[in-house]
Amino acid sequence: MLIPQQEFTPGVSESGILSRIRTFVQQNSVYSQQEFVLAEDDRFFEKAAVNSKYVKAMVGFVEDEFGVLMSPSEISEENLGSLRAVARFVASKQPFAVG
């Protein structure tokens, strides 16, 4: 899928990535329904019933929002298990990301 250049900003900082991921999670998961505050290192799979549909949505978000393509082997709890894990994964895939 091609990403329109105006929507993708290479080199987004990890904190910027984290903020965008938090917004996605709050708008698209059980967390928004519970008025639950999710810490950056809270494990998604421990704090709520996260299913394959949610994982697929997260992968789509990461790919569309940040222009990062995920291989099947990268779709794991290590890379998608918490807000910080997703932010680290995305930052590692961006050659010009800043701390």
C-alpha positions in Angstrom: 0.0 0.0 0.0 1.4 3.4 -0.9 1.3 6.0 1.8 0.5 9.6 0.7 3.6 11.7 1.5 1.6 14.3 3.5 0.3 11.6 5.9 3.7 9.9 6.6 6.5 11.7 8.4 9.7 9.8 8.5 11.8 10.3 11.6 9.0 10.7 14.1 10.3 10.6 17.7 9.5 7.7 19.9 7.5 10.0 22.2 5.5 11.2 19.1 4.9 7.6 18.0 3.8 6.7 21.6 1.3 9.6 21.6 -0.3 8.5 18.3 -0.4 4.9 19.4 -2.1 5.8 22.7 -4.8 7.7 20.8 -5.4 4.8 18.5 -5.6 2.4 21.5 -8.0 4.7 23.4 -10.3 5.1 20.4 -10.3 1.5 19.2 -10.2 -0.9 22.2 -11.8 -2.0 25.4 -9.7 0.6 27.2 -11.9 3.4 25.9 -15.0 1.8 27.3 -13.7 1.3 30.8 -12.2 4.8 31.3 -9.0 2.9 32.1 -5.7 4.7 32.1 -3.1 2.5 30.3 0.5 3.0 31.3 3.2 2.9 28.7 4.5 -0.5 29.8 1.1 -2.1 30.7 0.7 -5.4 28.7 -2.3 -5.3 26.4 -2.8 -9.0 26.7 -2.8 -9.0 30.5 -5.0 -5.9 31.0 -7.8 -6.7 28.6 -9.2 -9.4 26.3 -7.3 -8.5 23.1 -8.3 -10.7 20.2 -7.0 -11.3 16.7 -9.3 -8.6 15.3 -7.7 -6.0 17.5 -4.2 -7.2 16.6 -5.1 -7.0 12.9 -6.3 -3.4 13.5 -3.1 -2.5 15.3 -1.0 -3.9 12.5 -3.0 -1.9 10.0 -2.7 1.2 12.0 1.1 0.8 12.3 1.5 0.2 8.6 -0.8 3.0 7.5 0.2 5.7 10.1 3.9 5.2 10.1 4.6 3.5 6.8 6.1 0.5 8.6 5.4 -2.9 7.0 5.2 -5.8 9.5 6.2 -9.3 8.5 4.2 -12.2 10.0 7.2 -13.0 12.2 7.1 -9.4 13.6 3.5 -9.6 14.7 4.2 -10.6 18.3 3.6 -9.6 21.9 7.2 -8.4 22.0 6.4 -5.8 19.3 2.7 -5.2 19.9 2.3 -6.0 23.6 2.3 -2.5 25.1 2.3 1.1 24.1 6.0 1.4 24.6 6.7 -1.9 22.7 4.8 -0.6 19.6 6.6 2.7 19.8 10.0 1.1 20.1 9.2 -1.3 17.2 8.1 1.6 14.9 11.1 3.8 15.9 13.4 0.9 15.1 12.0 0.6 11.6 12.4 4.3 10.8 16.0 5.0 9.7 15.8 8.7 10.8 13.8 8.4 14.0 15.0 10.6 16.9 14.9 9.7 20.6 
